[in-house]
């Protein structure tokens, strides 16, 4: 890539060793990068999916802006959590997902970062993307928004977070409630959209780095992936319930722009090869460092200090392998 980096996207699906990119000279598919706010502009890379050699990976930092802000402070985030709990007690709000940002200086990504994310998180969707309208983003997300095989689709409800333990140990009430809220919402939205043959798996424990989450898979049949994306985004896993009330609370409480964090991204082509992931466990790349985005679901029984610790665990699970390179 030249000093004036051209827009690009590189990705690797879960449980695959290969990386891919989009050849704009080809046809038949597109990679979509959508922000948290559905009304904002989406970015598309149109062309043909082709294999990508990480030896060719390079980012020109002259193309990137510098980030000028202090690290998000623990007490500030805890105050927002306390305000969210007050709203939950006093209104119809059941859950709201609050995010925080953390700047890490003097980190410059390389192909080793992508390979490290892939090696340490093999069950995630690993990617790096640059576009002048979005900046540069990198991440490893474990959450499917929608994937398709013909007209048979799959999504998931993923919620609850704890440090890795014996997966036979029952989850606590708060985490189980979070996950059931997400499952019920997705089920209702799919039925509203006319999904057929809906099947929901029992909750299971899945791992991301040294963290565990609760996951249920929902399989269904439909004919319109675009409508399904519109129905499901954003889910309560990244926003809350009721959705409109949670969205208003996020707007009032968060003092940063989520941008593409908790949006979605993925590939779709004419052959029915389609998969879209929620943009979790990601960071924005600047010329002088990276900006990590993390968050957690707040319910009436949340403890602010534990919620803050959860955001640190999520950030460390993502960054600790690459900070050692």
C-alpha positions as a printed Julia matrix, in Angstrom:
325×3 Matrix{Float64}:
   0.0     0.0     0.0
   1.18    3.52   -0.74
   1.66    6.33    1.76
  -1.83    7.53    0.94
  -3.49    4.3     1.97
  -6.37    3.27   -0.25
  -9.54    1.93    1.39
  -9.24   -1.76    2.23
 -10.72   -4.53    4.34
  -9.06   -7.77    5.45
 -10.88  -10.46    7.39
 -10.83  -14.07    8.55
 -14.0   -15.96    9.59
 -14.06  -18.07   12.76
 -12.21  -21.39   12.69
 -10.5   -20.58    9.37
  -6.78  -20.04    8.85
  -7.12  -17.94    5.69
  -7.54  -14.18    5.39
  -9.57  -12.51    2.65
  -9.98   -9.13    1.02
 -12.18   -7.58   -1.68
 -10.86   -7.24   -5.23
 -12.71   -4.19   -6.64
 -11.96   -5.4   -10.18
 -14.24   -8.38   -9.56
 -17.99   -8.58   -9.08
 -20.62  -10.55   -7.25
 -20.37   -9.48   -3.62
 -19.82   -6.77   -1.08
 -18.39   -6.25    2.39
 -20.57   -4.01    4.57
 -19.42   -1.9     7.54
 -22.35   -0.4     9.46
 -22.24    2.0    12.44
 -24.14    1.72   15.72
 -26.6     4.4    14.65
 -28.67    2.87   11.87
 -29.37    6.29   10.36
 -25.69    6.95    9.69
 -23.92    6.15    6.41
 -22.8     2.57    5.79
 -19.51    1.76    4.05
 -19.36   -0.88    1.32
 -16.5    -2.6    -0.47
 -17.89   -4.04   -3.7
 -16.14   -6.72   -5.73
 -14.95  -10.3    -5.43
 -13.7   -12.06   -2.29
 -10.1   -13.2    -2.79
  -7.42  -14.69   -0.54
  -5.04  -12.24    1.16
  -1.43  -12.82    2.22
  -0.62  -11.11    5.52
   2.9   -10.53    4.22
   1.34   -7.79    2.06
  -0.29   -6.03    5.02
   0.81   -2.46    5.74
  -0.84    0.69    7.07
   0.52    4.13    6.26
   0.19    6.09    9.47
   0.46    9.32    7.52
  -3.12    8.57    6.47
  -4.35    8.45   10.08
  -5.25   11.21   12.48
  -3.79   11.6    15.96
  -6.04   11.08   18.98
  -6.1    13.86   21.59
  -7.88   12.89   24.79
  -7.13   11.54   28.23
  -7.94    7.98   29.2
 -11.51    7.41   30.35
 -11.51    7.42   34.16
 -12.96    4.71   36.37
 -15.0     7.05   38.57
 -16.57    8.77   35.57
 -17.83    5.47   34.16
 -19.1     4.35   37.55
 -21.09    7.58   37.92
 -22.79    6.86   34.6
 -23.61    3.35   35.77
 -25.2     4.7    38.96
 -27.33    7.11   36.91
 -28.37    4.23   34.65
 -29.43    2.15   37.66
 -31.52    5.08   38.93
 -33.28    5.28   35.54
 -33.91    1.53   35.58
 -35.53    1.76   39.02
 -37.61    4.82   38.16
 -38.74    3.99   34.59
 -39.67    1.12   32.29
 -35.99    0.61   31.42
 -34.93   -2.99   32.12
 -31.36   -2.94   30.82
 -29.01   -0.45   29.21
 -25.59   -1.18   27.71
 -23.01    1.48   28.54
 -19.69    1.68   26.75
 -16.39    3.31   27.6
 -13.28    4.21   25.61
  -9.63    3.77   26.6
  -6.64    5.2    24.78
  -3.39    3.22   24.62
  -0.49    5.29   23.3
   2.36    4.31   20.99
   0.91    1.09   19.6
   1.21    0.61   15.84
  -0.5    -2.42   14.31
   1.14   -4.85   11.95
   0.37   -8.15   10.3
   1.55   -9.78   13.53
  -1.42   -8.2    15.29
  -3.91   -9.8    12.93
  -2.22  -13.16   13.22
  -2.11  -12.85   17.01
  -5.83  -12.05   17.18
  -6.5   -15.06   14.98
  -4.28  -17.36   17.03
  -5.58  -16.25   20.43
  -9.25  -15.97   19.43
  -9.83  -18.65   16.77
 -13.6   -18.69   17.29
 -14.0   -15.01   16.35
 -14.34  -12.9    13.22
 -10.97  -11.11   12.9
 -10.65   -8.03   10.7
  -8.82   -4.83    9.85
 -10.46   -2.07    7.82
  -9.51    1.36    6.58
 -11.71    3.94    4.86
 -11.32    7.74    4.92
 -14.93    8.05    6.14
 -14.39    5.63    9.03
 -10.7     5.68    9.87
  -8.88    2.46   10.67
 -10.47   -0.29   12.79
  -9.33   -3.71   13.94
 -11.0    -6.35   16.06
 -11.95   -9.92   16.92
 -15.68  -10.28   17.52
 -17.39  -13.45   18.8
 -21.0   -12.48   18.08
 -22.88  -13.39   14.89
 -25.61  -10.95   13.94
 -26.79  -13.03   10.95
 -25.22  -15.79    8.88
 -26.87  -17.62    6.0
 -26.68  -20.82    4.02
 -29.18  -20.38    1.23
 -32.45  -19.42    2.92
 -31.52  -20.98    6.25
 -30.2   -18.44    8.72
 -28.53  -18.35   12.11
 -28.16  -15.67   14.76
 -27.25  -15.77   18.44
 -27.91  -14.14   21.78
 -24.65  -13.55   23.61
 -24.56  -11.92   27.03
 -23.12  -12.26   30.51
 -19.41  -12.07   31.24
 -17.15  -13.71   33.82
 -13.56  -14.85   34.17
 -13.06  -18.41   32.92
 -14.12  -21.02   35.44
 -15.35  -24.6    35.4
 -18.15  -24.33   32.81
 -20.34  -26.6    34.93
 -20.65  -23.82   37.54
 -24.08  -22.13   37.22
 -24.2   -18.52   36.07
 -25.46  -15.83   38.44
 -28.95  -14.36   38.26
 -27.81  -11.07   36.69
 -25.93  -12.72   33.81
 -28.68  -15.27   33.16
 -31.28  -12.48   33.11
 -29.21  -10.45   30.65
 -28.95  -13.37   28.26
 -32.64  -14.29   28.48
 -33.63  -10.68   27.73
 -31.57  -10.76   24.55
 -32.93  -14.17   23.52
 -36.56  -13.16   24.04
 -36.11   -9.94   22.09
 -34.46  -11.63   19.1
 -37.15  -14.32   19.07
 -39.9   -11.68   19.01
 -38.23   -9.67   16.25
 -37.71  -12.72   14.06
 -41.35  -13.75   14.44
 -42.4   -10.2    13.64
 -40.37  -10.43   10.44
 -42.06  -13.66    9.38
 -39.22  -16.07   10.15
 -40.2   -19.71    9.88
 -38.99  -22.95   11.5
 -37.45  -21.04   14.4
 -35.36  -23.18   16.74
 -33.5   -21.97   19.84
 -30.68  -23.91   21.45
 -30.21  -24.2    25.18
 -27.86  -21.63   26.72
 -24.23  -22.74   26.74
 -20.97  -21.29   28.01
 -18.52  -20.05   25.36
 -15.02  -18.65   25.74
 -13.26  -15.5    24.53
  -9.65  -15.33   25.71
  -9.84  -15.72   29.47
 -13.52  -14.67   29.57
 -16.74  -16.67   29.34
 -20.19  -15.69   28.04
 -23.63  -17.3    27.78
 -24.82  -18.05   24.26
 -27.94  -19.44   22.61
 -28.15  -20.02   18.85
 -31.35  -19.24   16.95
 -31.85  -20.94   13.6
 -34.63  -19.98   11.22
 -35.75  -19.76    7.63
 -36.35  -16.55    5.68
 -35.78  -15.06    2.22
 -34.45  -11.58    3.01
 -31.13  -11.07    4.77
 -31.28   -7.27    4.45
 -34.62   -7.14    6.27
 -33.28   -9.5     8.93
 -30.3    -7.21    9.53
 -32.64   -4.24    9.89
 -34.87   -6.18   12.29
 -32.06   -7.29   14.58
 -29.73   -4.29   14.73
 -29.17   -3.08   17.36
 -29.92   -5.99   19.69
 -30.38   -5.63   23.47
 -26.86   -7.09   23.8
 -25.44   -3.75   22.61
 -28.28   -1.36   23.44
 -30.76   -2.61   26.07
 -34.52   -2.99   26.61
 -36.95   -1.54   25.86
 -34.9    -0.6    22.84
 -36.1     2.99   22.37
 -35.77    3.82   26.07
 -32.32    2.25   26.23
 -31.16    4.13   23.15
 -32.26    7.45   24.68
 -30.43    6.58   27.9
 -27.25    5.79   25.98
 -27.47    9.11   24.14
 -27.88   10.98   27.43
 -25.27    9.11   29.47
 -22.41    8.38   27.05
 -20.23   11.4    26.31
 -18.37    9.78   23.39
 -19.47    8.73   19.92
 -19.59    4.94   19.51
 -19.05    5.36   15.77
 -18.68    1.81   14.38
 -18.43    0.06   17.74
 -21.52   -2.13   18.28
 -22.45   -1.67   14.63
 -21.98   -4.68   12.37
 -19.79   -5.87    9.52
 -19.54   -8.79    7.14
 -19.66  -10.29    3.67
 -22.53  -11.13    1.31
 -22.36  -12.45   -2.26
 -24.5   -13.8    -5.1
 -23.62  -17.39   -4.16
 -25.38  -17.15   -0.79
 -22.13  -16.84    1.19
 -23.32  -14.41    3.87
 -22.17  -13.66    7.41
 -22.43  -10.52    9.5
 -20.98   -9.94   12.96
 -21.63   -7.4    15.69
 -18.59   -5.12   15.94
 -17.49   -6.01   19.48
 -13.98   -6.38   20.9
 -12.57   -3.77   18.57
 -10.35   -0.73   18.57
  -9.78    2.33   16.42
  -6.23    2.89   15.15
  -4.65    6.35   15.28
  -1.2     7.57   14.28
  -0.2     7.83   17.96
  -1.94    4.77   19.44
  -5.22    2.88   19.6
  -8.62    3.61   21.14
 -10.29    0.56   22.66
 -14.08    0.31   22.97
 -15.7    -1.87   25.65
 -19.03   -2.0    27.44
 -21.44   -4.0    29.55
 -25.12   -4.49   30.27
 -26.49   -2.59   33.28
 -29.5    -3.96   35.17
 -31.11   -3.0    38.49
 -28.73   -5.22   40.49
 -25.51   -4.14   38.77
 -22.58   -3.14   40.98
 -20.63   -0.2    39.45
 -17.21   -1.43   40.52
 -17.86   -4.9    39.09
 -19.17   -3.41   35.85
 -16.0    -1.34   35.5
 -13.88   -4.42   36.14
 -15.78   -6.23   33.39
 -14.8    -3.57   30.84
 -11.13   -3.97   31.9
 -11.33   -7.75   31.52
 -12.8    -7.4    28.02
 -10.16   -4.9    26.96
  -7.33   -6.98   28.38
  -8.61  -10.15   26.71
  -8.41   -8.34   23.36
  -5.19   -6.38   23.79
  -2.93   -8.42   26.07
  -1.76  -10.83   23.32
  -0.83   -8.03   20.91
   0.75   -5.81   23.55
   3.31   -8.58   24.09
   4.43   -8.52   20.43
